[in-house]
Amino acid sequence: LGRFVFSGCSSLKSVTIGNGILIIPNSAFSNCSSLIAIDFGNSVTEIGNWAFEECGALKTVAIPDQVTKLGESAFEGCILLETVKIGAGITVIEVSVFEGCTALHDIELSGGITKIGAEAFYGCTSLETIKIPNGVTTIGNSAFYGCKALKSIILPDSLNSVGSSLFSRCVALKDVTIGNGLEIIEDSMFNGCIALETIEIPNGVTTIGNSAFHGCTSLVSVSL
């Protein structure tokens, strides 16, 4: 298959990937606005960048265990996507992979994930909860920026590096647990989290960045 091979096929409703196809190339099915069903088959190991970007009718996605790479922005802008299951072969959630998936409310991450890229869930306004597996060491800039429905988050002890603006504008975020592995609360990490009432900073944190809790108007208790 070539890049953009079925891009913009606006009447395409279903895709079945046959055995023998290993890679879904960049932008292969981008802007297929009627696509509602994907069967990845048993041989696909890589899903390219923007592969299903702006597939606005897609509601559910299950990434098989044999897939080891899910490319950047693979499902960006899939505005009706509600549920996602990530198979055991994925170790990295790439940059912007689910950015702008405004209906996404249920996502299951595999236990083998070690990194969540920048803006991975940016603007996922229906996402109320997400379990970050113990084993994740890095989360990039603005990964959960503007997740307006997100109510609680637990950052595991394995996490030692986060980007700026990680939970900025998460206006429903009330319960936060920060693991013991984190040393730096980055700039604007909780900027504008107006529902956040209490925060406990672990002893291992050595630096709290600029505007980290700026505009947290409900914050009544801080433990340093």
HELIX and SHEET records of a PDB file:
SHEET    1   A 2 SER A  14  THR A  16  0                                        
SHEET    2   A 2 ALA A  37  ASP A  39  1                                        
SHEET    1   B 3 ILE A  23  ILE A  24  0                                        
SHEET    2   B 3 GLU A  46  ILE A  47  1                                        
SHEET    3   B 3 LYS A  69  LEU A  70  1                                        
SHEET    1   C 3 THR A  60  ALA A  62  0                                        
SHEET    2   C 3 THR A  83  LYS A  85  1                                        
SHEET    3   C 3 ASP A 106  GLU A 108  1                                        
SHEET    1   D 4 VAL A  92  ILE A  93  0                                        
SHEET    2   D 4 LYS A 115  ILE A 116  1                                        
SHEET    3   D 4 THR A 138  ILE A 139  1                                        
SHEET    4   D 4 SER A 161  VAL A 162  1                                        
SHEET    1   E 2 SER A 152  LEU A 155  0                                        
SHEET    2   E 2 ASP A 175  ILE A 178  1                                        
SHEET    1   F 2 ILE A 184  ILE A 185  0                                        
SHEET    2   F 2 THR A 207  ILE A 208  1                                        
SHEET    1   G 2 THR A 198  GLU A 200  0                                        
SHEET    2   G 2 SER A 221  SER A 223  1                                        
END                                                                             
